[in-house]
Every structure is written in C-alpha cells, then in structure tokens.
Amino acid sequence: MSRYRCYKSKIATSLGFVLASVGLSTTPVHAGLDQLWFLAEDSKFQPLDYVNPDGLISVNGDLPKNSNIVNMKDYNCVDASGESAANGTPLIIYSCKGGSNPGDWNQRWRSNPDPNQGWNLPGSFQYGNWTYYAGTGKSYVPPQIFPFFGTWGSIAVGDNWGACVDVPGGNDANGQSLQMYECNGTPAQVWRGGIPSFGESPFWIRSNITGQGVNRCWTNWGRVVLYDCAYDF
C-alpha cells in the first residue's frame, strides 16, 4: 500500500515513544475506510439508508437540520459517550441508534447554530461522483460544513448549540482523542470536509489547527482520534 506517511521501523519506534510520553495512543493507524465519514438520517431520503453485513443500520436525525455521522469501516456512529455533553466527554464509536428518539441526542450532530439548517446539502444530495464510494457500491452524503462546500466550522452535538467537538488543549498530535467542550470557536473546534481538488476525500473531516501544512483527520479507533489523513482512500 503506497502512502506518503508510511515510515520505517526505527521512525515508528521513535514516534511511539513520543506519543507514549505525552499520553497519546500508539495504536497503529488504519488506512482507508476508518477516515471516511458520511451523514445519515432516518426520516427522509430512505434510498440513502446504508447496508452493512447485518442489514440496514439504524440512524436518527433530520437532514438538513442534524444527522448521525457514520464511519464507513464498521457503519457505527460518532457518539458523545455516556449521553453527556459535559466538558471532557470523549467521542466514541458506538452502534447507531434509530427512530429519531429524543434520548438519542448524543448521536445527532450539526455544523450550524441555526436549528433549521445544520449541514451543507447542495442540490438533492448530489456532488457528482463524490456521493459515490466505489469500494462499497453505495451512495453517501459527505459531511460538508454549513454553508458552503469546503467551509471551516464547528460541529455541535444534540439539539442545542452548546457543546462542540474539540481537540484537547489544541494538541493535534497523531492519536489524539477528541472530546466535547463548550462551543468557543477556537481553532481546536474548527473542521471541514475534504476538498477533492486538493487531492482530499470529500468524506474526510479534517482539523484546522495545522492549516494546510499538516492534515489531521478524524479516524475511527473505536473512539474518534486525529491522525494523518490517508491519501489512498
């Protein structure tokens, strides 16, 4: 597998030591589907429900207002752990909950304070070939931040704009786990979907902390962490 961030064992050992020294995970990065995310909701556009080996997944949300964020590796959802939005709550990957149940707010996400328009969904969910991921033969809605394709912005949980996805301490080192924190608009809470003209996948969610120099993307390790964006998607 060809990747710009492959490294030899001595470098990997050094990286592991550095990560361990600052309390970050040294779990090896997984290339591919673990960095690809899509929006899913329950009440409309049923053709955009998705199939995993066990059948249709259960999702909740009401696009374009809010949505589950689902990972393509295991078809599980981004979840504010313990149904909590308190500062420091970890983001985990958990079985998707369905039925638009108000109790499932901790799996509903939006990128705009306006309760009526939470995601950028131009046209009828059409991005040309960008809505189609060839590895699965299914159509997907990319997680593009409101209001324009390629916009930088925050991502909040639930039905109120109060708690946002946050990089603890603004430290976006590889393996950094993400958390919930009171929305404050700082770079640690700013994200965007990938831009294909930059060689990125539109299904990425990447960090703003390092700007265009180093790309760190949401990655599914059973929790949501930051890791170098993989260009072999």
PyMOL commands that set and color helices and strands:
alter all, ss='L'
color gray80, all
select helices_A, chain A and resi 9-21+33-35+46-48+81-83+102-107+128-131+168-170+187-189+196-198
alter helices_A, ss='H'
color red, helices_A
select strands_A, chain A and resi 37-40+51-52+55-56+68-71+77-80+91-94+109-110+132-133+138-139+156-157+163-166+179-182+191-193+205-207+216-220+224-228
alter strands_A, ss='S'
color yellow, strands_A
deselect
rebuild
show_as cartoon
